[in-house]
Amino acid sequence: DEVFMAAQEAVSAHRDSQDGHTQLYVLHHYPGETVEVENESEMVQDQGKRIRTKTNVKHSDRRKVNQFLRRKGKAYIGYKRSREGKVSYVAKGERKMGQTCTSNSCARSRLRSCDIITKDQRQELFTDYWENLNWNEKKEYVVNMVIKTSVNRRISGKGELSRRSGTLKYHFVIDGYKVQVCKKMFLNTLGIKDATVTYWLSKYGSGQQGDCV
């Protein structure tokens, strides 16, 4: 409990860069049930409902609070289970947008458009992904933006067939147009890991496939 509460205090207060006020992250589950994180405000608005803040989070609701924070890309408390079945809490940091692509190869490429995407556009993509999409929508977004193209088998210099089965092409929609970017640009802009994309594509498929000679 002490480990959780200490970390809870760290994740509950998130400073708004606009006015310096502490934001409140509230999760409303079922009629009459409210899960709230400590905040200096007395009342907040959440999906048209006025919800009074509290100073504590019920033990039974901790998991739901952390699920909410995790979905929003905020710092949260996760847990891991050892082989012996022992559960330990692990503090997870908030999601952050990584650096933009500075590759000379991408800048010269006629296919990839990493260099035309501005900082504000990247921030908009990052914010929309973490603030406005639920987990199913996040997965659907990645699946639709990453396209697997098949590659025709080629004979290598040693006379062997290439084992390369395909390549992944990453995209964003900018000003209504779908533009291709490199993998680093895609992952860093959304603040996600390559393993996450690989897993979602293997489980849910990928975007429309095409052929690449």
C-alpha positions in Angstrom: 0.0 0.0 0.0 2.8 2.5 0.8 4.5 1.8 -2.5 1.3 2.3 -4.4 0.3 5.5 -2.5 3.8 7.0 -3.0 3.6 6.4 -6.7 0.0 7.4 -6.8 0.9 10.8 -5.4 3.4 11.2 -8.2 1.0 10.4 -11.0 -2.0 12.2 -9.7 -0.6 15.7 -10.2 0.0 16.7 -13.8 0.8 20.4 -14.4 -1.0 22.0 -17.2 1.5 23.8 -19.4 -1.0 26.5 -20.2 -2.0 27.9 -16.9 0.0 26.0 -14.3 -3.1 24.4 -12.7 -3.1 20.8 -11.6 -5.3 18.6 -13.9 -7.5 15.9 -12.5 -7.8 12.5 -14.2 -11.2 11.0 -13.4 -12.7 7.7 -14.4 -16.4 7.2 -14.3 -17.2 3.5 -14.5 -20.8 2.6 -13.7 -23.8 4.7 -12.5 -23.1 5.8 -9.0 -19.4 4.7 -9.1 -16.7 7.2 -9.4 -12.9 6.7 -9.4 -11.0 9.9 -8.7 -7.4 11.0 -8.1 -6.5 13.6 -5.5 -6.5 17.1 -6.8 -6.6 20.6 -5.5 -9.8 21.4 -7.4 -13.2 21.0 -5.8 -15.2 20.1 -8.9 -14.5 19.0 -12.4 -16.5 18.3 -15.5 -16.2 14.9 -17.1 -18.4 13.9 -20.1 -21.2 16.3 -18.9 -21.2 15.0 -15.3 -20.2 17.1 -12.3 -18.0 14.9 -10.1 -16.7 16.0 -6.7 -13.1 15.3 -6.1 -11.9 13.1 -3.2 -8.6 12.7 -1.5 -8.1 9.0 -1.7 -8.5 6.2 -4.3 -10.3 3.1 -3.1 -8.2 0.0 -3.0 -10.7 -1.9 -5.2 -10.5 0.8 -7.9 -6.7 1.2 -8.1 -6.4 -1.1 -11.1 -9.1 0.8 -13.0 -7.4 4.1 -12.2 -4.1 2.8 -13.6 -5.8 1.3 -16.6 -7.2 4.8 -17.3 -3.9 6.5 -16.8 -2.1 4.0 -19.0 -4.5 4.5 -21.8 -4.0 8.2 -21.6 -0.2 7.8 -21.8 0.2 9.2 -18.3 2.5 7.9 -15.5 0.9 4.9 -13.8 1.6 1.9 -11.5 2.0 -1.4 -13.3 2.8 -4.7 -11.8 4.8 -7.8 -12.6 4.5 -11.3 -11.4 7.5 -13.5 -10.6 7.7 -17.2 -11.4 6.9 -17.9 -7.8 3.7 -15.9 -8.2 4.8 -12.9 -6.2 3.4 -9.6 -7.4 5.4 -6.4 -7.2 4.4 -2.8 -8.2 6.4 -1.0 -10.9 6.2 2.8 -11.6 5.8 3.5 -15.3 6.6 6.9 -16.7 4.4 9.0 -19.0 4.5 8.6 -22.7 6.6 11.3 -24.5 7.1 12.1 -28.1 10.6 11.2 -29.3 12.9 13.2 -31.6 12.0 13.8 -35.2 13.7 12.1 -38.1 16.9 13.8 -39.2 18.1 11.2 -41.6 19.7 12.5 -44.8 18.4 9.4 -46.6 14.8 10.3 -45.7 15.4 13.9 -46.8 16.6 12.7 -50.2 13.9 10.1 -50.6 11.1 10.7 -53.1 8.9 8.3 -51.1 9.3 9.3 -47.5 8.1 12.7 -46.3 9.6 12.9 -42.8 11.1 16.3 -43.4 7.8 18.0 -44.4 6.0 17.2 -41.1 6.3 20.1 -38.7 6.8 19.9 -34.9 3.2 21.2 -34.4 1.9 18.5 -36.7 3.8 15.8 -34.8 2.5 17.1 -31.5 -1.0 17.0 -32.8 -0.6 13.4 -33.9 0.8 12.4 -30.5 -1.8 14.2 -28.5 -4.7 12.9 -30.6 -3.4 9.3 -30.3 -3.1 9.3 -26.5 -5.8 11.7 -25.5 -8.7 10.8 -27.8 -8.4 7.1 -28.8 -9.2 4.1 -26.7 -7.1 1.0 -26.9 -9.0 -0.6 -29.7 -8.8 2.6 -31.7 -5.1 2.9 -31.0 -4.6 -0.6 -32.4 -6.8 0.1 -35.4 -4.9 3.3 -36.1 -1.5 1.5 -36.1 -2.8 -1.4 -38.2 -4.2 1.1 -40.8 -1.1 3.3 -40.9 1.4 0.4 -41.3 1.2 -1.3 -44.6 3.0 -4.6 -45.4 4.1 -5.0 -49.0 5.0 -8.4 -50.3 8.4 -8.7 -52.0 8.9 -11.1 -55.0 11.5 -13.8 -54.2 14.9 -13.0 -55.6 17.9 -15.0 -56.4 20.9 -13.9 -54.3 24.4 -13.7 -55.6 25.0 -17.2 -54.2 22.1 -18.6 -56.2 19.9 -18.9 -53.2 16.3 -17.7 -52.8 15.9 -14.6 -50.6 14.0 -15.3 -47.4 12.7 -11.8 -47.2 8.9 -12.1 -47.0 7.9 -8.4 -47.1 8.6 -4.9 -45.9 6.6 -2.5 -43.7 5.8 1.0 -44.8 4.7 3.6 -42.1 2.3 6.4 -42.8 0.6 9.5 -41.2 -2.3 11.5 -42.5 -1.2 15.1 -42.9 -3.6 17.7 -44.1 -5.9 15.0 -45.5 -3.1 13.2 -47.3 -1.5 9.9 -46.4 2.3 10.3 -46.4 5.0 7.8 -45.9 7.6 8.2 -43.1 10.4 6.0 -41.8 9.9 3.6 -38.9 11.8 5.8 -36.5 9.6 8.8 -37.3 6.5 6.8 -36.9 7.5 5.2 -33.5 8.9 8.4 -32.1 6.0 10.6 -33.0 3.5 8.3 -31.3 5.8 7.4 -28.4 5.4 3.6 -28.9 7.8 0.7 -29.3 8.6 -1.4 -32.3 7.6 -4.5 -30.3 4.1 -3.1 -29.8 3.7 -2.5 -33.6 5.0 -5.9 -34.4 2.6 -7.6 -31.9 -0.4 -5.7 -33.1 0.3 -6.4 -36.7 0.8 -10.1 -36.1 -2.4 -10.3 -34.1 -4.7 -8.0 -36.1 -3.1 -7.9 -39.5 -1.8 -4.8 -41.3 -3.1 -2.2 -43.7 -3.8 -2.8 -47.4 -1.0 -4.9 -48.9 0.7 -4.3 -52.2 3.4 -5.8 -54.3 7.0 -4.6 -54.4 9.4 -6.0 -57.0 
